[in-house]
């Protein structure tokens, strides 16, 4: 399974997800793609197997991904203080991959029905969803 983790800004969420997935699924190959070099670096240091940076890298990786894991803000053009281009949002949205989108209220978007969970709880839920997809 081709798993792509995408993050922006400092890459903190992507880093935590990468660490957790590598701990729980050590044989899973993870490709991390950041909107900037700082985000990519954080995920690579967390154990991602491959990494790339920028809009074009996100487009290319989304085309071949089986699973994309990212904050929900990455499907909202101009989110993350403008780091999310419309090209990034479209690439993630058009991908044939299954997507696990992590809710966050930091992008001026509220998702009805979502509980205000801690980052730790969100990452545990990501692991649970990945486990179900792998079965």
N, C-alpha and C positions, 0 to 999 in steps of 0.2 A: 504494500500500500504506500503510495506516494503522499506523505503528510507534509503540508506546507504551513508554517506558522508565520504570520505577518504581524508586525507591530510598528509603532511610530514613536515619536518623541524620544524618551530615554530607553525604551524597550523593556521596562520593568515587568509589564504583564507578560510579554513574550518570553522573557528570561524565566519567570516563575513557572510558566507552562512548560517550557523546554525542560527545566530541571525535573519537574514532576513526571512528565511523560518518560524521560530517560530512566528515571528511578523505577517506574512501574512497568515499563515496556522497553527493556534495554535493547532488544533487537530491532526495534522500530527505527527506520531511517527518517530523520527529521531534516527538512530544509527550512531554514529561516530566511525571511526576506524583510528588510527594514525599509521604511521610507527614507531613512537617513543612516549614516555609517554608525552612529552611536547605538541605535536600536539593533542593527545587525550585529555589532560587536558584542553587545550584552547577551544576545541569544547564542552566539558562537561560544562565548565563554561559559555558558550554561550547559553546553554539550551538544548543540546542534551539529549534524554531520556535514552540512553544506550551508553556505550563506551567500547572499547577494544583496545589493542595495539599489533602490530607486524604482521609479515607475515602470520602466521597461522590464526590469527583472521581475517585478510583481506580475506584469502581464504575461510574461513567458512562463513563469512558475504556475500561474493559475490555469494555463492551458493544459498542463499535464498533471495537475494535482488530482488525487482521489479524495483528499480531505483537506479543507482549509480551516484553520483555527485562527481567529483574530478578534479584536475588540469590534463591537458593532459600529463604532465611529468610522471604521475604514470603508464602510459602504455608503458613507455620507460625504459627498463632495464638499471640500473646504473645511472639513472637521479637523480636529487636532491642531488648532491654531493655524490652519491653512495647509498643513502638510499633505492632506488627502486631496489629490487632484481628481478631477472627474474621470480621468483615465484609470486611476486605481480603483475607484468605486465601481466603474463599469466592468473592469477585469474580474473583480471578485464576484460581482453580481451575475455576470454572464457565464462564469465557469460552470462546467458540468459536474464539478466536484461537490461532494456533500460539504456543507459549511456548519461549523460550530461557531456561532457569534456570541461573544461574551458581552453581556449588557454593562453599560456604564452610563451614568447620568452626567458625565463631564462634557458631553458634546451637545448640550442644550436640547437633548432628546430624552423624553421619558417613555419607557416601554410599559404599557398597561399590563398588569398581571404579573409583573416581575417583582420579586421580593428584593429588598435592599440587603444583599448578601455581602459578606466579607470576601476579600480576594481569595483567602484560603478556601472558603466554601465554594466559590466559583471554580477554582482550579480542581477541587475534588469532583465537582460535577462534570468538568471537562474530561477527567480521567474515566469517570463512569460511562460517559457517552462514547468515548474512544473504545473502551472495553466492549461495549455492546456492538459497535460497528465491526470490531475485529472477530467477533464470534460468528 
